[in-house]
């Protein structure tokens, strides 16, 4: 029973599954029925399912048949009506065909008109498009044409602006055309061409101003010179305005350029032609130089975004040019023109830089220009120190100084500091002074060589006034004397005095325009004059005094000349004070050393007189020919030697010339001559080579000394008191008296006492002379040893010699 129930339940489940599968087959898309059928084949009730499937198909066939039977009559009716409609449709088709034929025939003209209208509309649209395109292309072509014209006319900055507008505005609007592409490809090339051309023009400009900086500087210096002369003649204006006559106008004229606008000038770079003869005013740098290449190139590089590149290039090139300009020629020192050309080039360089500084914004700045000027200043000063040291012409140095002052004033007018140049001029003042001293040394020597060392004869009042106008002679007694008369000094005095004034004028000329105070000028002139007096003139006077061919008369005239020059020193002081407006008694004012200079020269001349006089005396004394072994002359007075008589005659004539000398000089000369004669005669006696002297020789020498004493008593020179001049011979006189009178007992007894008769006789001198006499006695005794008088005399001499030696020993102890 249970097994039966289980079978029934299984068959029910199978039937339900088959029913589900059949429903899926009926309701599922054919493409998706595969899985359903697979489940049937996978099952084990395949046969049963097929039976159910056949039963289901039969049911559906019965339903279809029922439905067809139900609608058959309607289908037949529809077919019948359809057949009727076919006939009518054929008729309609024929009518439509005919209507279409007639319509086609009638529409051919319309279609032709419509085609024509279509073509017209296409053409109209194309024309409108073309007009629109041309509207955008024509500005491009016009602008490109204008660009070509500007390039051809070398108007590069407008061309660059046109190029910028063409690239930024016109070409993008025109569209993609071949000619636009070609233009776009050419734009960078044109930019490079404009840049290179502008740079080439700038190079030409730089080369041009380098070549013509000389002319630019010359013009600027002449303008400064004109301004300075106007300032001095009309009214003082600030020195800073010199050389800036048209700077404001130039700056105003180019201010728009500095803002980046188009330069107004498109001329070639270089120096503009200016007819200076037709110009009332000296042209400025902006009148001589066309700066448009600089402005043009600056604007072009600014538009190209390369302003920094341009500024660096310009400054680098100008620095190179500055070094070239600052390098002086090796022979610059030979002529003033060499210095002038050097200064003109430097001024021209900095005038251009100053103009560029004030007419452009930032191309060069004040720091850059000041740096260049500092470099230039150091090189200028070094070059001037080197080259001026070669100069030995004071006129050239003075011209150079004036040129440097003008150079400094010109650049100071452009705002450059020039104090170092004036400091250097003060240094050059020392060199100028040395050169002046050398020239005046030659002049003084020429005056000395040409002088005749004779008082100046004057025959008329005009001649007298001529010399007194050259030299401040203050001698009322001389003025009262009738003509003809003689001035006490020689031509040397007025010539030297005039040369001293010329030297002072030369010093004053150098001090002009150095911005020095009157006190500084006065001090400078006085110091230089002192150098002239103490060094140059002093040496020249020494040279004149020491010359070989200068005689006593010339030396006497030198003393007279220096005396008058010494008296004129205060006139020189007044002369300097008058030209410097500084009183000589001003505190700290330098005093002239002329008085001491002329005193020293006079003392040297006096000493030379003494030396020369003594040398002349020596020449006479060389003629002395004493017979030192002469026998004693009996009876009658001896006469003086011939050489001494000639010597005394010479001294008398010489001292007669000394009447114009100051009294002390003549007295000193006379005393010196007498002392020299006395000393020389004493040296003759004491000459070591002279070993024997006889009493006869002493007697002859005594006669010569008496002649000298007679000359001294005669008073060859006024001013001696009593027998002062005789004192020159006192040593010799006492010695000779001692021997000729043989007064040894008195000498030995009174020796050392103030009242001694032979106070000036030195025991050593007496001993030496006595030994010479002993030698003579011994020689004579060889032949007359048996004469008692000779033996006694020999013994006496030996005794005196022994006593003298004892005396010397006692006093020495």
C-alpha positions in Angstrom: 0.0 0.0 0.0 2.8 2.4 1.0 4.6 1.6 -2.2 1.5 2.5 -4.2 1.2 5.8 -2.5 4.7 6.6 -3.2 4.3 5.9 -6.9 1.3 8.1 -7.1 3.0 10.9 -5.5 5.9 10.6 -7.9 3.7 10.6 -11.0 1.9 13.7 -9.7 5.2 15.6 -9.3 6.3 14.4 -12.8 3.1 15.7 -14.3 3.5 19.0 -12.6 7.1 19.4 -13.8 6.1 18.5 -17.4 3.2 21.1 -17.2 5.7 23.8 -16.1 8.1 22.9 -18.9 5.3 23.1 -21.5 4.3 26.5 -20.2 7.8 27.8 -20.4 8.0 26.5 -24.0 4.8 28.3 -24.9 5.8 31.6 -23.2 9.6 31.7 -23.7 11.5 33.1 -26.7 12.7 30.4 -29.1 16.3 31.5 -28.5 16.1 30.7 -24.8 14.3 27.3 -25.0 17.6 25.3 -25.1 18.0 25.0 -21.3 14.3 24.0 -20.9 14.6 21.2 -23.4 17.9 20.0 -21.9 16.1 19.6 -18.5 13.6 17.3 -20.4 16.4 15.2 -21.9 18.3 15.1 -18.7 15.2 13.6 -16.9 14.0 10.0 -17.1 10.4 10.7 -18.1 11.3 11.6 -21.7 8.6 9.5 -23.3 5.9 10.7 -20.9 6.8 14.3 -21.7 6.6 13.6 -25.4 3.1 12.3 -25.0 2.1 15.3 -23.1 3.7 17.5 -25.7 1.7 15.8 -28.5 -1.5 16.1 -26.5 -0.8 19.8 -26.1 -0.1 20.3 -29.8 -3.4 18.6 -30.7 -5.3 20.9 -28.4 -3.8 23.9 -30.1 -4.6 22.6 -33.6 -8.2 22.1 -32.6 -8.4 25.7 -31.3 -6.9 27.1 -34.5 -9.3 25.2 -36.6 -12.2 26.5 -34.6 -10.9 30.1 -35.0 -10.5 29.7 -38.8 -13.9 28.3 -39.1 -15.3 31.2 -37.2 -13.6 33.9 -39.5 -13.7 32.3 -42.9 -16.7 34.2 -44.3 -15.2 37.5 -43.4 -12.0 36.6 -45.1 -13.8 35.8 -48.3 -15.6 39.0 -48.2 -12.4 40.9 -47.7 -10.8 39.2 -50.7 -13.8 40.2 -52.8 -13.5 43.8 -51.8 -9.8 43.8 -52.4 -10.3 42.7 -55.9 -12.6 45.6 -56.5 -10.2 48.0 -54.9 -7.5 46.8 -57.3 -9.3 48.0 -60.3 -10.0 51.3 -58.8 -6.3 51.5 -57.7 -5.2 50.9 -61.3 -7.4 53.8 -62.5 -6.0 56.0 -59.8 -2.5 55.0 -60.7 -3.1 55.9 -64.3 -4.5 59.3 -63.3 -1.5 59.9 -60.9 0.9 59.0 -63.7 -0.8 61.3 -66.1 -0.9 64.1 -63.5 2.8 63.5 -62.7 3.7 63.7 -66.4 1.9 66.9 -66.8 3.5 68.2 -63.5 6.9 67.2 -64.7 6.4 68.9 -68.0 5.2 72.1 -66.2 8.0 72.0 -63.5 10.9 71.9 -65.9 11.0 75.6 -66.4 10.5 76.1 -62.7 13.4 73.7 -61.9 15.6 75.6 -64.4 14.7 78.9 -62.6 15.2 77.3 -59.2 18.7 76.0 -60.3 19.6 79.4 -61.5 18.4 80.9 -58.3 20.4 78.3 -56.4 23.5 79.2 -58.3 22.9 82.8 -57.7 22.4 82.2 -54.0 25.7 80.2 -53.9 27.5 82.9 -55.7 26.0 85.5 -53.4 27.1 83.5 -50.4 30.5 83.1 -51.8 30.8 86.8 -52.5 29.8 87.6 -49.0 32.3 85.1 -47.7 35.0 86.5 -49.9 34.2 90.1 -48.9 34.4 89.0 -45.2 37.7 87.2 -45.8 39.1 90.2 -47.8 37.9 92.5 -45.0 40.3 90.6 -42.7 43.1 90.0 -45.3 43.3 93.4 -46.8 44.6 95.0 -43.5 47.1 92.3 -43.3 48.3 93.0 -46.9 48.2 96.7 -46.4 50.1 96.4 -43.1 52.6 94.1 -44.7 53.0 96.5 -47.6 53.5 99.3 -45.1 56.1 97.1 -43.3 58.0 96.7 -46.5 58.0 100.4 -47.1 59.2 101.1 -43.6 61.9 98.5 -43.9 63.0 100.0 -47.3 63.0 103.5 -45.7 65.0 102.2 -42.8 62.3 103.3 -40.3 62.9 100.3 -38.2 61.1 101.2 -35.0 57.8 102.0 -36.8 58.4 98.8 -38.7 58.8 96.9 -35.5 55.5 98.4 -34.2 53.8 97.4 -37.5 55.2 93.9 -37.2 53.9 93.7 -33.6 50.4 94.8 -34.7 50.5 92.4 -37.7 51.4 89.4 -35.6 49.2 90.1 -32.6 46.0 91.5 -34.3 45.8 91.2 -38.1 47.1 87.7 -38.8 45.0 85.9 -36.3 41.8 87.6 -37.8 42.8 86.7 -41.4 42.7 83.0 -40.9 44.8 80.1 -42.2 46.1 81.2 -45.6 49.3 80.3 -47.3 50.4 83.9 -47.6 49.6 84.4 -43.9 51.7 81.4 -43.1 54.6 82.8 -45.2 54.2 86.2 -43.4 54.1 84.5 -40.0 57.3 82.6 -40.9 59.0 85.9 -42.0 58.1 87.8 -38.9 60.9 86.3 -36.7 63.3 86.9 -39.6 62.2 90.5 -39.9 62.6 91.0 -36.2 66.2 89.6 -36.3 66.9 91.8 -39.4 65.5 94.9 -37.6 67.5 94.0 -34.4 70.7 93.4 -36.4 70.3 96.5 -38.5 69.6 98.7 -35.4 72.7 97.2 -33.7 74.7 97.8 -36.9 73.6 101.5 -36.8 74.5 101.7 -33.1 77.9 100.3 -33.9 78.3 102.9 -36.6 77.2 105.5 -34.1 79.7 104.4 -31.5 82.4 104.3 -34.1 81.4 107.7 -35.3 81.4 109.4 -31.9 84.7 107.7 -31.1 86.2 109.3 -34.2 84.6 112.6 -33.7 84.9 112.9 -29.9 87.7 115.2 -30.5 85.4 117.7 -32.3 82.6 117.2 -29.7 85.0 117.9 -26.9 86.6 120.9 -28.6 83.1 122.4 -29.1 82.1 121.7 -25.5 85.3 123.3 -24.2 84.9 126.3 -26.5 81.3 126.7 -25.3 82.5 126.5 -21.7 85.2 129.1 -22.5 82.7 131.4 -24.1 80.3 131.0 -21.1 83.2 131.8 -18.7 84.1 134.9 -20.6 80.4 136.0 -20.6 80.2 135.3 -16.9 83.2 137.4 -16.1 82.1 140.3 -18.4 78.3 140.4 -17.6 77.2 138.8 -14.4 78.4 135.8 -12.4 76.3 132.7 -13.1 76.6 129.3 -11.5 79.6 127.5 -12.9 77.4 124.4 -13.1 75.5 125.9 -16.0 78.6 125.9 -18.3 78.2 123.6 -21.2 74.5 123.0 -20.6 73.0 125.7 -22.9 70.5 123.4 -24.5 70.3 120.4 -22.2 66.8 121.1 -21.1 65.6 121.6 -24.6 67.3 118.4 -25.7 65.9 116.5 -22.7 62.4 117.9 -23.5 62.8 117.0 -27.2 63.6 113.4 -26.4 61.6 112.8 -23.3 58.8 111.1 -25.3 61.5 108.9 -26.8 62.6 107.9 -23.4 59.1 106.8 -22.6 59.2 104.3 -25.4 57.6 106.3 -28.2 58.9 106.5 -31.7 62.1 108.4 -32.2 61.5 111.6 -34.2 64.8 111.3 -36.0 65.5 108.5 -38.5 68.8 110.0 -39.9 72.0 108.0 -40.1 74.3 108.1 -37.1 77.2 110.4 -37.1 78.2 114.0 -36.7 75.8 116.6 -38.1 77.3 119.3 -40.3 77.2 122.6 -38.5 78.4 125.8 -40.2 80.1 127.3 -37.2 80.8 130.6 -39.0 77.1 131.2 -39.4 76.2 130.2 -35.8 76.2 132.9 -33.3 76.4 130.4 -30.5 78.7 127.5 -30.2 76.7 124.3 -30.9 76.2 121.8 -28.1 76.7 118.1 -28.3 73.1 117.5 -29.3 73.6 120.0 -32.2 76.7 118.1 -33.4 75.6 114.5 -32.8 72.6 112.6 -34.1 71.6 110.5 -31.2 68.7 108.8 -33.0 70.5 105.5 -33.5 70.8 105.2 -29.7 67.2 106.0 -29.1 66.0 103.9 -32.0 68.1 100.9 -30.9 67.0 101.3 -27.3 63.3 101.4 -28.3 63.7 98.4 -30.6 65.4 96.3 -28.0 62.9 97.4 -25.4 60.0 96.2 -27.7 61.9 93.0 -28.4 62.2 92.4 -24.6 66.0 92.7 -24.8 66.6 96.0 -23.1 69.0 94.5 -20.6 71.0 93.0 -23.4 71.2 96.4 -25.1 72.1 98.3 -21.9 74.9 95.8 -21.1 76.2 96.0 -24.7 76.2 99.8 -24.8 77.9 100.1 -21.5 80.5 97.5 -22.3 81.3 99.2 -25.6 81.5 102.6 -24.0 83.8 101.3 -21.3 86.1 100.0 -24.0 86.0 103.3 -25.8 86.7 105.1 -22.5 89.9 103.0 -22.0 91.0 103.9 -25.5 90.3 107.6 -25.0 92.1 107.6 -21.7 95.2 106.1 -23.2 97.5 109.1 -24.0 99.9 109.1 -27.0 103.5 108.5 -26.1 104.5 111.9 -27.5 101.7 113.8 -25.9 104.1 115.8 -23.8 105.9 117.3 -26.7 103.3 119.8 -27.8 100.3 121.6 -26.3 98.2 120.3 -29.2 98.8 116.7 -28.0 97.3 117.6 -24.6 94.5 119.5 -26.2 93.5 116.5 -28.4 93.7 114.3 -25.3 91.4 116.5 -23.3 89.0 117.1 -26.2 88.5 113.4 -26.6 87.8 112.9 -22.9 85.4 115.8 -22.8 83.7 114.6 -26.0 83.2 111.2 -24.4 81.7 112.4 -21.2 79.5 115.0 -23.0 78.0 112.2 -25.0 77.4 110.1 -21.9 75.9 113.0 -20.0 73.5 113.7 -22.9 72.5 110.0 -23.0 72.1 110.1 -19.2 69.6 113.0 -19.4 67.7 111.9 -22.5 67.1 108.3 -21.9 65.6 106.5 -18.9 68.0 104.0 -17.6 70.3 103.3 -20.5 73.0 104.8 -18.4 72.5 105.9 -14.8 74.3 108.3 -12.5 76.3 105.5 -10.8 77.6 104.1 -14.1 78.7 107.6 -15.2 80.3 108.3 -11.9 82.1 105.0 -12.0 83.5 105.9 -15.5 84.5 109.3 -14.3 86.4 107.9 -11.3 88.2 105.6 -13.6 88.9 108.4 -16.0 90.0 110.8 -13.3 92.6 108.3 -11.9 94.0 107.6 -15.4 94.0 111.3 -16.4 95.9 112.3 -13.3 98.4 109.5 -13.7 98.9 110.4 -17.4 99.4 114.1 -16.6 101.8 113.4 -13.8 103.9 111.2 -16.1 103.9 113.3 -19.2 104.2 116.7 -17.5 107.3 115.4 -15.7 109.0 115.3 -19.1 108.3 119.0 -19.8 111.0 121.5 -19.2 109.4 124.5 -20.9 107.5 126.8 -18.3 105.4 128.3 -21.1 104.2 124.9 -22.1 103.5 124.0 -18.4 101.5 127.3 -18.0 99.5 126.6 -21.2 98.9 123.1 -20.0 97.7 124.4 -16.6 95.3 126.8 -18.4 94.1 123.9 -20.6 93.5 121.7 -17.5 91.6 124.5 -15.8 89.4 124.9 -18.9 89.0 121.1 -19.1 88.0 120.9 -15.4 85.6 123.8 -15.7 84.0 122.2 -18.7 83.3 118.9 -17.0 82.4 120.6 -13.8 79.7 122.3 -15.8 78.3 118.9 -16.6 78.2 117.9 -12.9 81.5 116.0 -12.7 83.6 116.5 -9.5 87.0 117.9 -10.5 88.6 118.8 -7.1 91.3 116.2 -7.7 92.3 117.9 -10.9 92.9 121.2 -9.0 94.8 119.3 -6.4 97.0 117.9 -9.1 97.5 121.4 -10.5 98.8 122.5 -7.1 101.2 119.5 -7.3 102.2 120.7 -10.8 102.9 124.1 -9.3 106.0 122.7 -7.6 107.2 121.3 -10.9 106.4 124.6 -12.6 108.4 126.4 -10.0 111.4 124.1 -10.5 111.2 124.6 -14.3 111.0 128.4 -13.7 114.1 128.2 -11.4 116.0 126.4 -14.1 115.1 128.9 -16.8 115.9 131.8 -14.5 119.1 130.2 -13.6 120.1 130.3 -17.2 118.9 133.9 -17.5 120.8 135.0 -14.4 124.0 133.4 -15.7 123.5 135.1 -19.1 123.1 138.4 -17.3 126.2 137.7 -15.3 128.2 136.6 -18.4 127.1 139.7 -20.3 127.8 142.2 -17.5 130.8 144.4 -17.9 131.1 144.9 -14.1 131.3 148.7 -14.6 129.1 151.5 -13.2 126.5 152.5 -15.7 127.3 155.9 -17.4 124.2 158.1 -18.1 124.5 161.2 -20.2 120.9 162.5 -20.3 117.8 162.7 -18.0 116.0 160.2 -20.2 118.7 157.6 -19.7 118.7 158.2 -16.0 114.9 157.8 -15.9 115.1 154.7 -18.0 117.3 153.0 -15.5 115.5 154.3 -12.4 112.3 153.0 -13.9 113.8 149.5 -14.0 115.4 149.7 -10.6 114.2 151.7 -7.5 117.3 153.8 -6.9 117.0 156.0 -3.9 120.0 158.4 -4.0 119.2 162.1 -3.7 122.8 163.1 -3.9 123.3 161.2 -7.1 120.2 162.9 -8.6 121.7 166.3 -7.8 124.9 165.6 -9.7 125.1 167.1 -13.2 125.2 165.0 -16.4 127.1 163.0 -17.5 127.3 160.9 -14.3 127.5 157.2 -13.3 125.1 155.0 -11.5 127.0 153.1 -8.8 125.9 149.7 -10.0 126.4 147.8 -13.3 123.8 146.6 -15.8 123.4 143.5 -13.7 121.3 145.2 -11.1 118.4 146.5 -13.1 118.4 143.4 -15.2 118.2 141.1 -12.2 115.6 143.2 -10.6 113.4 143.1 -13.7 113.9 139.4 -13.9 112.8 139.0 -10.3 109.6 140.8 -11.2 109.1 138.7 -14.3 109.5 135.6 -12.2 106.8 136.9 -9.8 104.5 137.6 -12.7 105.2 134.1 -14.0 104.2 132.6 -10.6 101.1 134.8 -10.5 100.0 133.6 -14.0 100.0 130.0 -12.8 98.0 130.9 -9.7 95.2 132.3 -11.8 91.9 130.4 -12.0 93.0 127.8 -9.4 90.2 129.0 -7.0 92.8 130.1 -4.4 92.4 132.9 -1.9 94.6 136.0 -2.1 96.5 134.8 1.0 97.3 131.5 -0.6 98.4 133.1 -3.8 100.6 135.6 -1.9 102.1 132.8 0.2 102.8 130.7 -2.9 104.5 133.6 -4.8 106.6 134.5 -1.7 107.8 131.0 -1.2 108.7 130.6 -4.9 110.5 134.0 -4.9 112.4 132.9 -1.8 113.5 129.7 -3.6 114.6 131.9 -6.5 116.6 134.1 -4.2 118.1 131.5 -1.9 118.8 128.8 -4.4 118.9 130.1 -8.0 120.2 133.6 -7.7 122.4 132.7 -4.8 124.1 129.9 -6.8 124.4 132.2 -9.8 126.1 134.9 -7.7 128.4 132.2 -6.3 129.1 131.1 -9.9 129.8 134.7 -10.9 132.1 135.2 -8.0 134.0 132.0 -8.4 134.7 132.4 -12.1 138.4 132.2 -13.0 138.5 135.4 -15.0 136.9 137.5 -12.3 139.3 140.1 -11.0 139.4 142.3 -8.0 137.6 145.1 -9.8 134.8 142.8 -10.8 134.5 141.5 -7.3 134.3 145.0 -6.0 131.5 145.7 -8.4 129.7 142.5 -7.3 129.7 143.8 -3.7 128.3 147.1 -4.8 125.7 145.4 -6.9 124.5 143.1 -4.2 124.4 145.9 -1.7 121.9 147.8 -3.9 119.9 144.7 -4.6 119.7 144.1 -0.8 118.4 147.6 -0.4 115.7 146.9 -3.0 114.2 143.9 -1.2 111.5 145.9 0.5 110.4 147.2 -2.9 110.0 143.6 -4.0 107.9 143.0 -0.9 105.7 145.9 -1.8 105.5 144.8 -5.4 104.1 141.3 -4.3 101.7 142.9 -1.9 100.3 145.2 -4.6 99.6 142.4 -7.0 98.1 140.1 -4.3 96.4 142.7 -2.2 98.0 141.2 0.9 99.9 143.7 3.2 103.4 142.5 3.9 102.9 142.9 7.6 100.0 140.4 7.6 100.2 137.8 10.4 101.8 134.5 9.1 102.7 136.2 5.8 105.9 134.7 4.4 108.9 137.1 4.4 111.4 137.3 1.6 114.9 136.1 2.2 116.4 138.4 -0.3 118.4 140.4 2.3 120.2 137.3 3.6 120.8 136.1 0.0 122.5 139.2 -1.0 124.3 139.4 2.2 125.7 135.9 1.7 126.7 136.8 -1.8 128.4 139.9 -0.7 130.2 138.0 2.0 131.3 135.5 -0.5 132.5 138.2 -2.8 134.4 139.8 0.1 135.9 136.4 0.9 136.8 136.0 -2.7 138.4 139.4 -2.7 140.5 138.4 0.3 141.4 135.1 -1.4 142.1 136.7 -4.7 144.2 139.4 -3.1 146.2 136.9 -1.2 146.7 134.8 -4.3 148.0 137.9 -6.1 150.3 138.6 -3.2 151.5 134.9 -3.4 152.3 135.5 -7.0 154.6 138.4 -6.0 156.1 136.4 -3.2 157.0 133.6 -5.5 159.3 136.1 -7.2 161.2 136.6 -3.9 164.8 135.5 -4.3 166.6 135.9 -1.0 170.2 135.1 -0.5 169.9 133.3 2.8 173.7 133.1 3.1 174.3 136.8 2.4 177.0 138.5 4.4 176.2 141.4 6.7 176.3 144.7 4.8 178.4 147.4 6.5 177.4 151.1 6.3 174.3 152.6 4.6 170.7 151.4 4.8 169.6 148.5 2.7 166.9 148.9 0.1 163.8 146.8 -0.2 163.6 143.9 -2.6 162.3 144.6 -6.1 159.4 142.1 -5.8 158.2 143.8 -2.6 158.4 147.2 -4.2 156.2 145.9 -7.0 153.9 144.3 -4.5 153.4 147.5 -2.6 152.7 149.4 -5.8 150.1 146.8 -6.8 148.4 147.1 -3.4 148.3 150.8 -3.5 146.6 150.8 -7.0 144.2 148.0 -5.8 143.1 149.8 -2.7 142.5 152.9 -4.6 139.7 151.0 -6.4 138.2 150.0 -3.1 137.0 153.6 -2.4 133.5 152.6 -3.5 133.3 149.6 -1.2 131.8 149.8 2.3 134.5 150.9 4.7 134.8 147.7 6.7 135.3 145.6 3.5 138.2 147.8 2.3 139.7 147.8 5.8 139.3 144.0 6.2 140.9 143.5 2.7 143.8 145.7 3.6 144.3 144.1 7.0 144.0 140.7 5.4 146.6 141.6 2.8 149.1 142.9 5.3 148.6 139.8 7.6 149.1 137.6 4.6 152.3 139.3 3.7 153.5 139.1 7.2 152.6 135.4 7.5 154.1 134.5 4.2 157.4 136.2 5.1 157.4 134.4 8.4 156.8 131.1 6.6 159.8 131.9 4.4 161.9 132.1 7.5 160.6 129.0 9.1 160.5 126.8 5.9 161.8 123.4 7.0 163.7 123.1 3.7 165.6 126.2 4.6 168.3 125.0 7.0 170.7 127.9 7.1 170.1 131.7 7.5 172.7 134.3 7.8 172.4 137.6 9.6 172.8 139.4 6.3 169.7 137.7 5.0 167.8 138.8 8.1 168.9 142.3 7.6 167.5 142.2 4.0 164.2 140.8 5.2 164.2 143.5 7.8 164.5 146.1 5.1 161.5 144.5 3.3 159.4 144.5 6.4 160.2 148.2 6.9 158.9 148.9 3.4 155.7 147.1 4.3 155.4 149.0 7.5 155.9 152.2 5.6 152.9 151.2 3.4 150.8 150.4 6.4 151.6 153.8 8.0 150.6 155.6 4.8 147.0 154.5 5.4 146.1 152.9 2.0 142.5 152.6 3.2 140.8 155.2 5.3 139.2 154.3 8.6 142.1 152.7 10.6 142.7 154.2 14.0 146.4 155.0 14.7 148.8 152.3 13.8 146.2 149.5 13.8 147.4 148.3 10.4 151.0 148.0 11.7 149.8 145.3 14.1 149.7 142.9 11.1 153.6 143.0 11.0 154.2 143.1 14.8 155.0 139.4 15.1 157.6 139.6 12.3 158.9 143.0 13.5 159.6 141.8 17.1 161.2 138.6 15.8 163.5 140.5 13.5 164.3 143.1 16.2 165.2 140.3 18.5 167.8 138.8 16.1 169.1 142.0 14.5 169.6 143.7 18.0 170.6 140.3 19.5 168.7 141.3 22.7 168.4 137.8 24.1 169.0 138.9 27.7 165.9 141.1 27.7 163.8 138.4 26.0 164.8 135.7 28.4 164.4 138.0 31.4 161.0 139.5 30.5 159.4 136.4 28.9 155.9 135.8 30.0 155.5 139.4 31.4 152.7 141.6 29.9 155.2 144.4 29.5 157.7 142.2 27.6 159.2 144.0 24.6 159.1 140.8 22.6 155.7 139.6 23.7 154.7 138.3 20.2 157.9 136.2 19.7 157.2 132.5 20.3 160.2 130.7 21.9 159.6 127.8 19.5 159.8 130.2 16.5 162.9 131.9 17.9 164.5 128.5 18.6 163.9 127.3 15.1 165.4 130.4 13.5 168.3 130.3 15.9 169.1 126.8 15.0 169.2 127.8 11.3 171.7 130.5 12.2 173.8 128.0 14.2 174.0 125.8 11.1 175.3 128.7 9.2 177.9 129.5 11.9 179.1 125.8 12.0 179.5 125.8 8.2 181.5 129.0 8.4 183.6 127.6 11.3 184.8 124.8 9.1 186.8 127.4 7.2 187.4 129.9 10.0 187.7 127.7 13.1 190.7 129.6 14.3 189.0 133.0 14.4 188.2 133.8 18.0 185.1 135.9 17.2 183.5 133.2 15.2 184.1 130.7 18.0 182.7 133.0 20.6 179.6 133.7 18.4 179.1 130.0 18.0 179.3 129.5 21.7 176.8 132.4 22.3 174.3 130.9 19.9 174.6 127.5 21.6 174.1 129.1 25.0 171.0 131.0 23.8 169.6 127.8 22.2 170.2 126.0 25.5 168.4 128.7 27.5 165.5 128.7 25.0 165.1 125.0 25.4 165.1 125.3 29.2 162.6 128.1 28.9 160.3 126.0 26.7 160.7 123.0 29.0 159.8 125.1 32.1 156.7 126.7 30.6 155.6 123.3 29.2 155.9 121.8 32.6 
